Amino acid sequence: MTLLTIPRPLRERLGEEATEAFIDVVKIIDLEGKRELATKTDIQQVKGEIQQVRGEIQQVRGEIQLVKAEILQVKTELNSKIDNVHIELNSKIDNVHIELNSKIDNLHIELNRKIDNVHVELNSKIDLLNSKIDNVHVELNSKIDLLNSKIDNVQVELNSKIDKSTTELNSKIDKSTTELNSKIDKSTSELNSKIDKSTTELKSDIKLLHWMVGLMFAGVVSLVMKTFFVF
């Protein structure tokens, strides 16, 4: 048994009884530790268990390889099936594409046919409308010509009436002018005669007035002279 030596400071701090108790505890721990140490039998047993585990590991590895092989086979089969599905899908897609193209072509042909029919119908309607427009245009031109002819006739008639009215009016104006000039001349002559007569009478009246003024002036002068000589 190993001799335990407790340092003095620890012994002094713990005391004798506590030191002895501490030494007993250490001894018990040392004994238990020795009991737990592996013996040769234990080591052989552990080695056997390790060999067994290694064998199991090798077996597991073999099983893993088998599983990998099965997975590879399944993957190969799955890839083959995927390829087959892909080929089948491509074939179906091609068939659908061909069918769609055929339907599209047929639809395009049908639409072109309908468009052509509509175009022909529209052209027919346009031609008919153009024909009607031409007829209306001819009719309008005929009516316009007739109206122009009537307007020309009316204009000629109006010009004739205007010329006739103008001639009659000029004649009446000339006649009225002659009559008016005659009346003006007559009135002027009568007025001149009256003016001459009035002038003659006025001159006679003025002479009479001058004579009377002379007499009055002479009377006044005579009266003044008489008055002057009397005084």
GUDOBA-389840 format. One record per residue (C-alpha): x, y, z; residue in one letter. Coordinates in Angstrom, 1 decimal, always signed. Example, Ala and Ser with C-alpha at 12.3 -4.5 7.8 and 13.67 -1.06 7.14 Angstrom:
// GUDOBA-389840
<east = +12.3 | north = -4.5 | up = +7.8 | resn = A>
<east = +13.7 | north = -1.1 | up = +7.1 | resn = S>
//
This chain:
// GUDOBA-389840
<east = +0.0 | north = +0.0 | up = +0.0 | resn = M>
<east = +1.3 | north = +3.5 | up = -0.8 | resn = T>
<east = +2.2 | north = +5.7 | up = +2.1 | resn = L>
<east = +0.2 | north = +8.9 | up = +2.1 | resn = L>
<east = +1.9 | north = +12.1 | up = +3.3 | resn = T>
<east = -0.3 | north = +15.0 | up = +4.2 | resn = I>
<east = +1.4 | north = +18.4 | up = +4.0 | resn = P>
<east = +1.8 | north = +20.1 | up = +7.4 | resn = R>
<east = -0.2 | north = +23.3 | up = +6.5 | resn = P>
<east = -3.1 | north = +21.1 | up = +5.4 | resn = L>
<east = -2.7 | north = +18.9 | up = +8.5 | resn = R>
<east = -2.7 | north = +22.0 | up = +10.7 | resn = E>
<east = -5.7 | north = +23.5 | up = +9.0 | resn = R>
<east = -7.7 | north = +20.2 | up = +9.0 | resn = L>
<east = -6.7 | north = +19.0 | up = +12.4 | resn = G>
<east = -5.7 | north = +15.5 | up = +13.4 | resn = E>
<east = -9.1 | north = +13.9 | up = +13.3 | resn = E>
<east = -10.0 | north = +15.5 | up = +10.0 | resn = A>
<east = -6.6 | north = +14.5 | up = +8.6 | resn = T>
<east = -7.1 | north = +10.9 | up = +9.6 | resn = E>
<east = -10.6 | north = +10.9 | up = +8.1 | resn = A>
<east = -9.3 | north = +12.4 | up = +4.9 | resn = F>
<east = -6.6 | north = +9.7 | up = +4.7 | resn = I>
<east = -9.2 | north = +7.0 | up = +5.1 | resn = D>
<east = -11.3 | north = +8.5 | up = +2.3 | resn = V>
<east = -8.3 | north = +8.7 | up = -0.1 | resn = V>
<east = -7.5 | north = +5.1 | up = +0.7 | resn = K>
<east = -11.0 | north = +4.0 | up = -0.1 | resn = I>
<east = -10.9 | north = +5.9 | up = -3.4 | resn = I>
<east = -7.6 | north = +4.3 | up = -4.3 | resn = D>
<east = -9.0 | north = +0.9 | up = -3.5 | resn = L>
<east = -12.1 | north = +1.4 | up = -5.7 | resn = E>
<east = -9.9 | north = +2.7 | up = -8.5 | resn = G>
<east = -7.8 | north = -0.4 | up = -8.5 | resn = K>
<east = -10.8 | north = -2.6 | up = -8.5 | resn = R>
<east = -12.0 | north = -0.8 | up = -11.7 | resn = E>
<east = -8.7 | north = -1.4 | up = -13.6 | resn = L>
<east = -9.1 | north = -3.9 | up = -16.5 | resn = A>
<east = -7.5 | north = -7.4 | up = -16.2 | resn = T>
<east = -6.1 | north = -9.5 | up = -19.1 | resn = K>
<east = -9.4 | north = -11.4 | up = -19.2 | resn = T>
<east = -11.2 | north = -8.1 | up = -19.6 | resn = D>
<east = -8.8 | north = -7.0 | up = -22.3 | resn = I>
<east = -9.2 | north = -10.3 | up = -24.2 | resn = Q>
<east = -12.9 | north = -10.0 | up = -23.9 | resn = Q>
<east = -12.8 | north = -6.5 | up = -25.2 | resn = V>
<east = -10.6 | north = -7.6 | up = -28.1 | resn = K>
<east = -13.1 | north = -10.4 | up = -29.0 | resn = G>
<east = -15.9 | north = -7.9 | up = -28.9 | resn = E>
<east = -13.9 | north = -5.5 | up = -31.2 | resn = I>
<east = -13.3 | north = -8.4 | up = -33.7 | resn = Q>
<east = -17.0 | north = -9.2 | up = -33.6 | resn = Q>
<east = -17.8 | north = -5.5 | up = -34.2 | resn = V>
<east = -15.3 | north = -5.4 | up = -37.0 | resn = R>
<east = -16.9 | north = -8.5 | up = -38.5 | resn = G>
<east = -20.3 | north = -6.9 | up = -38.2 | resn = E>
<east = -18.9 | north = -3.8 | up = -39.8 | resn = I>
<east = -17.6 | north = -5.8 | up = -42.7 | resn = Q>
<east = -21.0 | north = -7.5 | up = -43.0 | resn = Q>
<east = -22.7 | north = -4.1 | up = -43.0 | resn = V>
<east = -20.3 | north = -2.9 | up = -45.6 | resn = R>
<east = -21.1 | north = -5.9 | up = -47.7 | resn = G>
<east = -24.8 | north = -5.2 | up = -47.3 | resn = E>
<east = -24.1 | north = -1.5 | up = -48.1 | resn = I>
<east = -22.4 | north = -2.6 | up = -51.3 | resn = Q>
<east = -25.4 | north = -4.9 | up = -52.1 | resn = L>
<east = -27.8 | north = -2.0 | up = -51.4 | resn = V>
<east = -25.6 | north = +0.3 | up = -53.6 | resn = K>
<east = -25.7 | north = -2.3 | up = -56.4 | resn = A>
<east = -29.5 | north = -2.5 | up = -56.0 | resn = E>
<east = -29.8 | north = +1.3 | up = -56.0 | resn = I>
<east = -27.6 | north = +1.4 | up = -59.1 | resn = L>
<east = -29.8 | north = -1.2 | up = -60.7 | resn = Q>
<east = -33.0 | north = +0.6 | up = -59.7 | resn = V>
<east = -31.4 | north = +3.9 | up = -60.9 | resn = K>
<east = -30.6 | north = +2.3 | up = -64.2 | resn = T>
<east = -34.1 | north = +0.9 | up = -64.5 | resn = E>
<east = -35.5 | north = +4.2 | up = -63.5 | resn = L>
<east = -33.4 | north = +6.1 | up = -66.0 | resn = N>
<east = -34.5 | north = +3.6 | up = -68.7 | resn = S>
<east = -38.1 | north = +4.1 | up = -67.7 | resn = K>
<east = -37.6 | north = +7.9 | up = -67.7 | resn = I>
<east = -36.0 | north = +7.6 | up = -71.1 | resn = D>
<east = -38.9 | north = +5.5 | up = -72.4 | resn = N>
<east = -41.4 | north = +8.0 | up = -70.8 | resn = V>
<east = -39.4 | north = +10.9 | up = -72.4 | resn = H>
<east = -39.5 | north = +9.2 | up = -75.8 | resn = I>
<east = -43.2 | north = +8.4 | up = -75.4 | resn = E>
<east = -43.9 | north = +12.0 | up = -74.3 | resn = L>
<east = -41.8 | north = +13.4 | up = -77.2 | resn = N>
<east = -43.7 | north = +11.1 | up = -79.6 | resn = S>
<east = -47.1 | north = +12.2 | up = -78.1 | resn = K>
<east = -45.9 | north = +15.9 | up = -78.2 | resn = I>
<east = -44.9 | north = +15.4 | up = -81.8 | resn = D>
<east = -48.2 | north = +13.8 | up = -82.7 | resn = N>
<east = -50.1 | north = +16.6 | up = -80.9 | resn = V>
<east = -47.9 | north = +19.2 | up = -82.6 | resn = H>
<east = -48.6 | north = +17.6 | up = -86.0 | resn = I>
<east = -52.3 | north = +17.5 | up = -85.2 | resn = E>
<east = -52.3 | north = +21.1 | up = -84.0 | resn = L>
<east = -50.4 | north = +22.2 | up = -87.2 | resn = N>
<east = -52.9 | north = +20.3 | up = -89.3 | resn = S>
<east = -55.8 | north = +21.9 | up = -87.5 | resn = K>
<east = -54.1 | north = +25.3 | up = -87.7 | resn = I>
<east = -53.6 | north = +24.8 | up = -91.4 | resn = D>
<east = -57.2 | north = +23.7 | up = -91.9 | resn = N>
<east = -58.4 | north = +26.7 | up = -89.9 | resn = L>
<east = -56.1 | north = +29.0 | up = -91.9 | resn = H>
<east = -57.5 | north = +27.6 | up = -95.1 | resn = I>
<east = -61.1 | north = +28.0 | up = -93.9 | resn = E>
<east = -60.4 | north = +31.5 | up = -92.7 | resn = L>
<east = -58.8 | north = +32.4 | up = -96.0 | resn = N>
<east = -61.8 | north = +30.9 | up = -97.8 | resn = R>
<east = -64.2 | north = +32.9 | up = -95.7 | resn = K>
<east = -62.1 | north = +36.1 | up = -96.1 | resn = I>
<east = -62.1 | north = +35.5 | up = -99.9 | resn = D>
<east = -65.9 | north = +35.1 | up = -99.8 | resn = N>
<east = -66.3 | north = +38.2 | up = -97.7 | resn = V>
<east = -63.9 | north = +40.1 | up = -100.0 | resn = H>
<east = -65.9 | north = +39.0 | up = -103.1 | resn = V>
<east = -69.2 | north = +39.9 | up = -101.4 | resn = E>
<east = -67.8 | north = +43.3 | up = -100.4 | resn = L>
<east = -66.4 | north = +43.9 | up = -103.9 | resn = N>
<east = -69.9 | north = +43.1 | up = -105.3 | resn = S>
<east = -71.6 | north = +45.4 | up = -102.9 | resn = K>
<east = -69.0 | north = +48.1 | up = -103.6 | resn = I>
<east = -69.5 | north = +47.7 | up = -107.4 | resn = D>
<east = -73.3 | north = +47.9 | up = -106.9 | resn = L>
<east = -72.9 | north = +51.0 | up = -104.7 | resn = L>
<east = -70.6 | north = +52.6 | up = -107.3 | resn = N>
<east = -73.2 | north = +51.9 | up = -110.0 | resn = S>
<east = -75.9 | north = +53.5 | up = -107.9 | resn = K>
<east = -73.6 | north = +56.5 | up = -107.2 | resn = I>
<east = -72.9 | north = +56.8 | up = -111.0 | resn = D>
<east = -76.7 | north = +56.7 | up = -111.7 | resn = N>
<east = -77.3 | north = +59.3 | up = -109.0 | resn = V>
<east = -74.5 | north = +61.4 | up = -110.4 | resn = H>
<east = -75.9 | north = +61.2 | up = -114.0 | resn = V>
<east = -79.4 | north = +62.0 | up = -112.7 | resn = E>
<east = -78.0 | north = +64.9 | up = -110.7 | resn = L>
<east = -76.1 | north = +66.2 | up = -113.7 | resn = N>
<east = -79.2 | north = +65.9 | up = -115.8 | resn = S>
<east = -81.2 | north = +67.9 | up = -113.2 | resn = K>
<east = -78.4 | north = +70.4 | up = -112.9 | resn = I>
<east = -78.3 | north = +70.9 | up = -116.6 | resn = D>
<east = -82.1 | north = +71.3 | up = -116.7 | resn = L>
<east = -81.9 | north = +73.7 | up = -113.8 | resn = L>
<east = -79.1 | north = +75.7 | up = -115.5 | resn = N>
<east = -81.2 | north = +75.8 | up = -118.7 | resn = S>
<east = -84.2 | north = +77.1 | up = -116.7 | resn = K>
<east = -81.9 | north = +79.6 | up = -115.0 | resn = I>
<east = -80.6 | north = +80.8 | up = -118.4 | resn = D>
<east = -84.1 | north = +81.2 | up = -119.7 | resn = N>
<east = -85.2 | north = +83.0 | up = -116.6 | resn = V>
<east = -82.1 | north = +85.2 | up = -116.9 | resn = Q>
<east = -82.8 | north = +86.0 | up = -120.6 | resn = V>
<east = -86.4 | north = +86.7 | up = -119.7 | resn = E>
<east = -85.4 | north = +88.9 | up = -116.8 | resn = L>
<east = -82.8 | north = +90.7 | up = -118.9 | resn = N>
<east = -85.4 | north = +91.3 | up = -121.6 | resn = S>
<east = -87.9 | north = +92.6 | up = -119.0 | resn = K>
<east = -85.2 | north = +94.7 | up = -117.4 | resn = I>
<east = -84.2 | north = +96.2 | up = -120.8 | resn = D>
<east = -87.8 | north = +96.9 | up = -121.6 | resn = K>
<east = -88.4 | north = +98.4 | up = -118.2 | resn = S>
<east = -85.2 | north = +100.4 | up = -118.6 | resn = T>
<east = -86.3 | north = +101.7 | up = -122.0 | resn = T>
<east = -89.8 | north = +102.6 | up = -120.7 | resn = E>
<east = -88.3 | north = +104.2 | up = -117.7 | resn = L>
<east = -85.8 | north = +106.2 | up = -119.7 | resn = N>
<east = -88.6 | north = +107.3 | up = -122.0 | resn = S>
<east = -90.7 | north = +108.3 | up = -119.0 | resn = K>
<east = -87.7 | north = +110.1 | up = -117.5 | resn = I>
<east = -87.0 | north = +111.9 | up = -120.8 | resn = D>
<east = -90.7 | north = +112.9 | up = -121.1 | resn = K>
<east = -90.8 | north = +114.0 | up = -117.5 | resn = S>
<east = -87.5 | north = +115.9 | up = -117.9 | resn = T>
<east = -88.9 | north = +117.7 | up = -121.0 | resn = T>
<east = -92.1 | north = +118.5 | up = -119.2 | resn = E>
<east = -90.2 | north = +119.6 | up = -116.2 | resn = L>
<east = -87.8 | north = +121.7 | up = -118.2 | resn = N>
<east = -90.8 | north = +123.3 | up = -120.0 | resn = S>
<east = -92.5 | north = +124.0 | up = -116.7 | resn = K>
<east = -89.3 | north = +125.4 | up = -115.3 | resn = I>
<east = -88.8 | north = +127.6 | up = -118.4 | resn = D>
<east = -92.4 | north = +128.8 | up = -118.1 | resn = K>
<east = -92.1 | north = +129.4 | up = -114.4 | resn = S>
<east = -88.8 | north = +131.2 | up = -115.0 | resn = T>
<east = -90.3 | north = +133.4 | up = -117.7 | resn = S>
<east = -93.3 | north = +134.2 | up = -115.5 | resn = E>
<east = -91.0 | north = +134.9 | up = -112.6 | resn = L>
<east = -88.7 | north = +137.1 | up = -114.7 | resn = N>
<east = -91.8 | north = +138.9 | up = -115.9 | resn = S>
<east = -93.1 | north = +139.4 | up = -112.4 | resn = K>
<east = -89.6 | north = +140.5 | up = -111.3 | resn = I>
<east = -89.4 | north = +143.0 | up = -114.1 | resn = D>
<east = -92.9 | north = +144.3 | up = -113.3 | resn = K>
<east = -92.0 | north = +144.6 | up = -109.6 | resn = S>
<east = -88.7 | north = +146.3 | up = -110.5 | resn = T>
<east = -90.5 | north = +148.8 | up = -112.7 | resn = T>
<east = -93.2 | north = +149.5 | up = -110.0 | resn = E>
<east = -90.4 | north = +149.7 | up = -107.4 | resn = L>
<east = -88.5 | north = +152.2 | up = -109.4 | resn = K>
<east = -91.7 | north = +154.3 | up = -109.9 | resn = S>
<east = -92.3 | north = +154.1 | up = -106.2 | resn = D>
<east = -88.7 | north = +155.1 | up = -105.5 | resn = I>
<east = -89.0 | north = +158.1 | up = -107.8 | resn = K>
<east = -92.3 | north = +159.1 | up = -106.2 | resn = L>
<east = -90.6 | north = +158.7 | up = -102.8 | resn = L>
<east = -87.7 | north = +160.8 | up = -103.9 | resn = H>
<east = -90.1 | north = +163.5 | up = -105.2 | resn = W>
<east = -92.0 | north = +163.4 | up = -101.9 | resn = M>
<east = -88.8 | north = +163.6 | up = -99.9 | resn = V>
<east = -87.7 | north = +166.5 | up = -102.1 | resn = G>
<east = -90.9 | north = +168.3 | up = -101.5 | resn = L>
<east = -90.7 | north = +167.7 | up = -97.8 | resn = M>
<east = -87.1 | north = +168.9 | up = -97.7 | resn = F>
<east = -88.0 | north = +172.0 | up = -99.7 | resn = A>
<east = -90.9 | north = +172.6 | up = -97.3 | resn = G>
<east = -88.6 | north = +172.3 | up = -94.3 | resn = V>
<east = -86.0 | north = +174.6 | up = -95.9 | resn = V>
<east = -88.7 | north = +177.1 | up = -96.8 | resn = S>
<east = -90.0 | north = +177.0 | up = -93.3 | resn = L>
<east = -86.6 | north = +177.4 | up = -91.8 | resn = V>
<east = -85.8 | north = +180.3 | up = -94.1 | resn = M>
<east = -89.1 | north = +182.0 | up = -93.2 | resn = K>
<east = -88.4 | north = +181.6 | up = -89.5 | resn = T>
<east = -84.9 | north = +183.0 | up = -89.9 | resn = F>
<east = -86.0 | north = +186.1 | up = -91.9 | resn = F>
<east = -88.8 | north = +186.7 | up = -89.5 | resn = V>
<east = -86.4 | north = +187.0 | up = -86.6 | resn = F>
//
